[in-house]
Amino acid sequence: MIRLAIVEDEDSYAQQLTEFINKYQEESGNYFKITRFSDGDEITNGYSGQFDIILMDIEMKLMDGMTAAEEIRKLDQEVVIMFITNMTNYAIRGYQVDALDYVLKPVSYFAFSQKLGRALGKIKKSNSRIITIEVASGVKKLNLDSLFYIESEGHNLTFYTTSGQFSVRAKMGDFEEQLTPYSFFRSNKGYLVNLKFVDGVENGCCIIAGKKLLISRARKNDFMTALTDYMVDSP
């Protein structure tokens, strides 16, 4: 199921997009759960990374679509954003919020279906390397290619990523089994590291993003074997 949001203040356009999505659903076999918002402030208020695709009008009364997209990107780097607009002069700002595409009004079904298919392709390509964690503000989607390592302390885990760190109440075992097939390795009781980001090993520690993370004596040989295998297999 694809979770899709329509953010459009004009009822006629929102209805047309809904009809197009239903038609595409019948033709493609993809199932969509559609949620409608009438303004940018509605979707940003309490946003928790709950959508796969957002169709965003740009010109709205309370919060324009570009501002809404900027707010969403602070919380969610993975959601696919497509702008619905009758203006073509937003391209530069669109790149800043990593918009996938623009759908120009008046909207034709053929053009819309092509762009929606492109969005689905991007989702399917990236979904296998995305995990979801529950943070204080809601749900956070993390791309494994941006995750340096996970640190365990008591009943809390901290995820260190290229865009910051996020803490959750969970056990390391909840993620170790899930992430091991993606070249993550438990260097000791407190760390699950992404071998992709290991810059070196010295004095019993692996170095990731400038930090030295201890490798336990019991795991050292297995860690070095896993790291060597990863380096050999990586393109």
Residue, then its C-alpha position, 0 to 999 in steps of 0.5 A: m500500500i502506497r500512502l499518498a497525501i494530496v495537499e491542494d486548496e482547490d476542491s476541483y483539482a483535489q477531486q481530479l487528482t483523486e480520480f486520476i490516482n484511482k484510475y492509475q490504481e486500477e491500471s497498475g495494480n498498486y493500491f493507494k491510501i489517499t489523505r487530503f489536506s487543504d493547506g500546507d499548514e495542515i500537513t506540517n502540523g504534527y507531521s511524522g513521516q507517515f507518507d510515501i508520496i506527497l502531491m503538493d500545490i504551491e500557491m495556498k493561503l496559509m502556508d505555501g507548498m514550498t514552505a511546507a516542503e521545507e518543513i517536511r524535509k527537516l523531518d523526512q528525507e525520504v518522502v517523494i514530493m511532487f509539486i502541482t502548479n501552474m507556474t514553472n518558476y519554482a525549479i531552483r527552490g524545488y531542487q532545494v527540497d529535493a522535489l522529484d518532479y512538477v505536474l503542471k496545471p491543467v493536469s492531463y492523465f497521461a502526464f500525471s500517470q508517467k510522473l506517478g510511475r516515476a515516483l513509485g519506481k523511486i520508492k521501490k528502489s529505496n524502500s529495501r534500505i529504509i527503516t522506521i524508528e519511533v522518536a519523541s516527535g513521531v515516526k522517523k524514516l532513516n535510509l541505511d546509507s546515511l546511518f553511521y552506527i547505533e549506540s546502546e545505553g541502558h534501554n535507549l538507542t541512539f542512531y547517528t546519521t549524516s543528518g543528526q542523531f535520534s534517540v529511541r527506547a528500544k533494544m539493540g537486538d531489535f535492529e541487529e538481526q534486521l540490519t546485519p544483511y545490510s553490512f552492519f556488524r556488532s563491534n561490541k555490546g554497545y555498538l552496531v556499526n555500518l561497515k560502509f563508514v569504517d575509515g580504519v581500525e587502530n588500537g582496538c577501535c574502528i573509526i567512523a566519522g572521526k569517532k573511535l568505537l571499541i571493538s571487543r576482544a571476543r568480536k575482533n576477529d569476526f569484525m575484521t573478517a566482516l570488514t575485509d569481506y565488505m571491502v572486497d565485495s564493494p564496487 
